[in-house]
Structures are given as C-alpha cells and as structure tokens.
Amino acid sequence: MEVSIENVVKNYLKKIKEQFPRYIRDHLQVILKTLHDTPQEVADKTLNFCLNNHLFNAYEFEQVLHVFLLETIAPSKNKVQLNY
C-alpha cells in the first residue's frame, strides 16, 4: 500500500501542530517561505529526513533543507580529490 505525499505532508504538519498548537501559523509561514523555489526532490528529501528523525519543527526543517540544497548546488566542493 503506497502512501500519498499529501498524507505524508498532512501527518508532518499535524505533528507540528500537536507540539506547537499556539505557534502553528508561524511554523507554516517558515515552511512555505523555505519551500519557495525549492526543487521538489530536495523538498521530498527534507520531509523524509525530518520524519525519520522526528524533527517536527519548521526551523529545523528549514536548516535541513538548506544543508540538502548546499549538497545539491555544490556537490563537487564537498568531495576530496586524491591525486596520485
């Protein structure tokens, strides 16, 4: 049985709302701002990472996404080259 991305997102937002009911609006704004112009692949990877590591916080979501974006934009800068 395949779970739709919609249900995964709803679950993630529900967890944030459970932890921060009073500040759900702030968290939603951070997530929306963070996802603006973000490639779908990076957004999906971020969501999966946050779910797997129980990071139900928009500010942590934002930080994880920025790390994944940096990996995507400049993967060659992070690699070590060995010259023989």
C-alpha positions in Angstrom: 0.0 0.0 0.0 1.5 3.3 -1.1 1.1 6.4 1.0 0.5 9.5 -0.9 2.7 12.5 -0.5 -0.4 14.5 0.5 -0.9 12.2 3.5 2.7 12.4 4.5 2.6 16.2 4.5 -0.6 16.3 6.4 0.9 14.0 9.0 4.0 16.1 9.3 2.0 19.3 9.8 -0.3 17.6 12.3 2.8 16.6 14.4 4.0 20.2 14.3 0.5 21.4 15.4 0.5 18.9 18.2 3.8 20.1 19.5 3.2 23.8 18.9 -0.5 24.5 18.8 -0.2 28.1 19.7 2.5 28.8 17.0 1.3 26.7 14.1 0.9 29.7 11.9 4.5 30.8 12.5 5.7 27.3 11.6 3.6 27.1 8.5 4.9 30.5 7.3 8.5 29.4 7.8 7.9 26.2 5.8 6.1 28.0 3.0 8.9 30.6 2.8 11.5 27.9 2.9 9.9 25.8 0.1 9.5 28.8 -2.3 11.6 28.0 -5.4 12.9 24.8 -3.9 13.3 21.8 -6.2 10.7 19.0 -5.5 13.4 16.4 -5.0 15.1 18.5 -2.2 11.7 19.2 -0.6 10.9 15.5 -0.5 14.3 14.5 0.8 14.0 17.1 3.6 10.5 16.0 4.5 11.6 12.3 4.7 14.7 13.2 6.8 12.6 15.2 9.2 10.0 12.5 9.6 12.6 9.7 10.0 14.5 11.8 12.7 11.4 13.1 14.4 12.1 16.8 13.6 8.7 18.3 13.9 9.8 21.9 13.9 9.7 24.3 10.9 13.0 25.9 11.9 14.7 22.5 11.9 13.0 21.7 8.6 14.5 24.9 7.2 18.0 24.1 8.4 17.8 20.5 7.0 16.6 21.9 3.6 19.5 24.4 3.5 22.0 21.6 4.1 20.4 19.5 1.3 20.4 22.5 -1.0 24.1 23.1 -0.4 24.8 19.4 -1.2 22.8 19.7 -4.4 24.3 23.0 -5.6 27.9 22.3 -4.9 28.5 18.6 -4.6 32.0 18.8 -6.1 33.2 21.2 -3.5 32.5 18.7 -0.7 34.4 15.9 -2.3 38.0 15.3 -1.6 40.2 14.5 -4.6 43.3 12.4 -4.3 46.0 13.0 -6.9 48.5 10.2 -7.2 
